Amino acid sequence: MKLTTTLFATAALAVSTGAAISESHMAKEMTIVSWGGAYSNSQQKAYSDPYSAMTGVKIINDESSAEAVAKLRAMNEAGNVTWDVVDVVASDAIRLCDEGLAMEINADKQLAPAPDGTPASEDFGSLRVSDCFIPQIVYSTTFGYRTDMVGDTPPTKICDVFDTKKYPGKRALEKRPINNMEWALLCDGVPKDKVYDVLATPEGQERALAKLDTIKKDVIWWSAGADTPQLLADGEIVMGSTYNGRLFSLIVEQKQPVAMLWDAQVFDLDGWIIPTGLSPERQARALDFVRFATDTQRLADQAKYISYGPARKSSAPLVGKHATLGIDMAPYMPTDPKNAKNTFLYNYEFWADYRDDIDAKFQAWLAK
């Protein structure tokens, strides 16, 4: 690709905003915040490196997405926003948008259409769960387990995580209530379609924590996406939750004795937000980057490096083989029919509304 591609995007941006924004009027440096590990590596290859090559912009990478809400609140309060584009999960995007910490995006004016001219709003469809959110991927949080530590009957159901007699050893769970509370209620007998109704009540929250109490002494808590894959590789845990793309890297690329437990995998969305409070030059650069990074080809390109489904409908037919291994990526996607027999659909609005309160209870429970 040549610089003209980005200049085309810049021209389109100028039309959409009614301002003449040229490359010379955009910031020469930007900080992109993401999750690190195999995921950031896929973004680097699919988005950041090509964009830097075309524009000459210097990209500084930060791996603080797990703390994005708290840090953006603090930056906003201090009047010093140092991040330009931030990768967040959908529920965090909703919270940041509601609090005025993320700028609203006009999808059809500020994002690229599909190759056939379909407006971005239609191409992303229902995955644009917030006016501030630009989806990149559909991923799932699920479990990986050591095939050499589970005997002759490997786990097949989510509730096997809570069976320490059948599967003794340490488990890894994320150090936050999301997903853990849902799995706990499912394994305490709550029907799938009633989980969020129960979790909305103080009694339901205590019920979930009580179920988690049954394995608490066997849990290693993780906060970075790379933690569980490393714990599995080192044989320090028998099973652990993490993102399906991290497990793909561990199993297929690193050839570790690990397998996937797809049962009750939790579908979620990940994407970009642009913080409010940026200078015009920084905001123009951020908009130019996300327009490029979320076009049809770029989202399909990311799937060459990691097993996450692209958020655009027009990208799906372009998903092919792994960039270096040459294997068909489709069977490793969480949306593959064989993997999606029993999924759990994450409720973005619930966690946007209840996150702070349940977080406080969860952290207090952890400290006991």
Protein Blocks (a to p, Z undefined) as FASTA:
>chain_A
ZZklmmmmmmmmmmmnopacdfklpcfbdcdddeehjllmmmmmmmmmmmmmmnopacdd
dfklmmmmmmmmmmmmnopafbfbdcddfklmmmmmmnopaccddfklmpccdfkopafk
lmnmmmlmbfkbccfbdcdddddddfklnojbdcfbfklmmmmklmgcdddddfbfehjl
mmmmmmnopafklmmmmmmpmklmmmmmmmmmmmmmmpccdfbfklmmmmmmnopafbdc
ddfklmmmmmmmnopacdddfehpacddddddddehiafklmmmmmmmmmmmmgmklmmm
mmmmbccdcfbfklmmmpccdfklopafklmpfklmklmmpccdddfklmmmmmmmmmmm
mmmmmmZZ
